[in-house]
């Protein structure tokens, strides 16, 4: 078919079919991600704790993460938070990056199945059953619906491309991309535009199944697709900290170096794919196997050298500058619609917020030294950070509620948000009430008596220990520890009474230093007693939870 024989209706039909099919395909990918996350979100939370165990665990986490989000670049967002928070060393994230690369091949293998004739059946059955079921049954049939959309979208694209088999200008264009380097660049560009290597592989399978693309010509495009999927991560890391840049750049370099080697090994790559597939008659399976083979070699080749590569990157990249704009490390937009996963990440954020508050309480008594080791402005800066945590966490859960449209939430979410408010209250007690006393102290020449200072230091140390116990309960919700915490609070309440009694005994003995510092001394005792009470509230919540009826305790609020 020549250009003169090609009508505007032909162009419109091809464009509409390709865009409509691609839209359904990407919608299916997004729905598949949501469905699998709903089914496996809790397992995801458990896997997070094992990432730093060993390289194999890191790879497994990366594969599982990509299965949930259908995106290898989404992994970098969560990993950056771990690196910047000091919970993971940069080198420990590299096996996860390799795992995400291999995880993308699972989707490619899935879309290689020739089930287009049953796609509408899957859409209809998945939609109808999911409308009248709940829980895992609902999520399972929503996953079936998403698979139907994926395959039906590919079927639409395939039908739309068939007229191009006889359109001479398009066939001439196809011959120009036979050069490996040009095809690799085209694969990078195409994947970067649609931001999905799985979608680009789906387009290659569609082109090949209609006879427009040979298997040999598809290999460089597959290479470009694997490199192009890292472009989004690189762009997103341009305006963030060095840890983000190192993770994104590592992902890019892993794939770029491996693709460069594969360019010179195209005949051997094709031979191995032939041997694995057994026949070139099944084009989709052949391309999917080639894609899998590349990422398998990439993972196995780099995995033993991740430690060395991490050290090399640390030496090559400049030290991480200070973050200018506050942002949460773990609760990001990528997990807005996954409340089960977000609950575990909320704990991480609260532990970081708790460490800031713990630091405020720990250094607060030093404001009353002469000269003070810390200044009120330093305390206020830390309090501003806790305000940022509270505001950002609240914003995240409000957005999550809108995105997930969930009616029932785990009780643990409300308990953790209550702890966040308690931490904020403790920070306010230090930055407002206690700093106010410190500023009055600084303007005076008063001194605590030696006995009075020792008593304040002792009670302050118990206050710090109690707050640390509250943070420990976030990670380990243990009833016995909560009970011990409540008992400690009662012990500290009696201790505060005894210390107050000792103070008055010194005051009645007309101790000059005690008389001067009496008001501030009593204020500090009272403030630290209030901080003790606030810290103990989280333990009280744990105890209350254990006393609730089983059906309420295990259910949803």
QUIPE-V977995 format. One record per pair of residues at least 24 apart in sequence whose ideal C-beta (glycine too) atoms are under 6 Angstrom apart, sorted by the first residue. I is the first residue (numbers start at 1). J is the second residue. D is the distance in whole Angstrom. If there is no record, write none. Layout:
I:J:D
I:J:D
This chain:
1:166:4
1:167:5
2:168:6
3:169:6
6:167:6
10:163:6
14:160:5
17:156:6
17:160:2
18:157:5
18:160:5
20:156:6
21:153:4
21:156:3
21:157:4
24:149:5
24:152:6
24:153:3
25:150:6
25:153:3
25:202:6
26:199:6
27:149:6
28:146:5
28:149:3
28:150:4
29:70:5
31:146:4
32:146:4
33:69:5
33:70:4
35:139:5
35:142:5
35:143:4
35:146:6
36:68:5
37:68:5
37:338:5
38:139:4
39:139:5
41:338:5
41:340:3
41:341:5
42:340:5
44:341:5
45:341:6
45:344:4
52:88:6
52:92:5
55:95:4
55:303:6
58:95:3
58:96:5
59:95:5
59:98:6
59:99:4
61:96:5
62:96:4
62:99:2
62:100:4
63:99:5
63:102:6
63:103:4
66:100:5
66:103:3
66:104:6
67:103:6
67:106:6
72:100:4
72:104:5
72:229:6
73:232:5
73:233:4
74:334:5
75:100:4
76:233:5
76:247:5
76:248:5
77:332:5
77:334:5
79:247:5
80:243:5
80:244:4
80:247:6
81:329:3
81:330:5
83:243:4
84:243:5
84:329:6
85:329:5
90:246:6
90:310:5
91:307:5
91:310:3
93:247:6
94:306:4
94:310:6
95:306:6
97:250:6
97:251:5
98:299:5
98:302:6
98:303:6
101:295:5
101:298:6
102:295:5
102:299:5
104:197:5
105:291:6
105:292:4
105:295:5
107:198:4
108:198:6
108:201:5
108:288:5
108:291:5
109:288:5
111:202:5
112:284:4
112:285:5
112:288:4
115:151:5
116:151:5
116:155:4
119:148:5
119:151:4
119:152:4
119:155:6
122:147:6
122:148:3
123:148:4
154:202:6
154:206:6
157:206:5
158:206:5
158:209:6
158:210:6
161:210:5
162:210:5
165:211:6
178:217:5
180:220:4
180:263:5
183:220:4
183:221:5
184:220:5
184:223:5
184:224:4
187:221:4
187:224:2
187:225:5
187:228:6
188:224:4
188:227:5
188:228:4
191:225:5
191:228:3
191:229:5
192:228:5
192:231:4
195:232:5
197:225:5
197:229:4
200:225:5
201:291:6
204:287:6
205:284:4
205:287:5
208:283:4
209:283:5
215:280:6
215:286:6
218:287:5
219:266:6
222:290:6
222:291:5
223:259:4
223:262:6
226:255:5
227:255:5
227:256:6
227:259:5
230:255:6
241:320:5
241:323:6
242:317:6
242:320:4
243:320:6
246:313:5
246:317:5
254:302:6
258:298:4
326:388:4
328:392:5
331:396:5
336:399:6
336:400:5
336:403:5
337:403:5
337:404:5
339:404:6
339:406:6
343:412:6
343:413:6
346:416:5
347:474:5
350:416:6
350:420:6
350:474:6
351:474:6
353:386:6
353:389:4
353:423:6
354:423:6
354:471:4
356:382:5
356:385:5
356:386:6
357:386:6
357:423:5
357:426:5
357:427:5
358:467:5
360:427:6
360:430:5
361:464:6
361:467:6
362:464:5
364:430:5
364:434:5
365:460:5
367:438:4
368:441:5
376:435:5
376:438:6
379:431:5
379:435:5
380:431:5
383:427:5
383:431:4
386:424:6
386:427:4
390:420:6
390:424:5
408:556:4
411:557:5
415:541:5
419:538:5
422:534:5
422:537:5
425:534:5
426:531:5
426:534:5
429:527:6
429:530:6
429:531:6
433:527:6
434:527:5
437:520:5
437:523:5
441:520:6
446:516:4
446:517:5
447:513:5
448:517:5
449:511:6
449:513:4
449:514:5
452:521:6
455:499:5
456:524:6
459:499:6
459:528:6
460:528:6
462:492:5
463:528:5
463:531:5
463:532:5
466:532:5
466:535:5
467:535:4
470:535:5
470:538:5
473:538:6
477:542:6
479:546:5
482:539:4
482:542:4
482:543:5
485:536:6
485:539:4
486:539:5
489:532:6
489:536:4
492:532:5
496:525:6
496:529:5
500:525:6
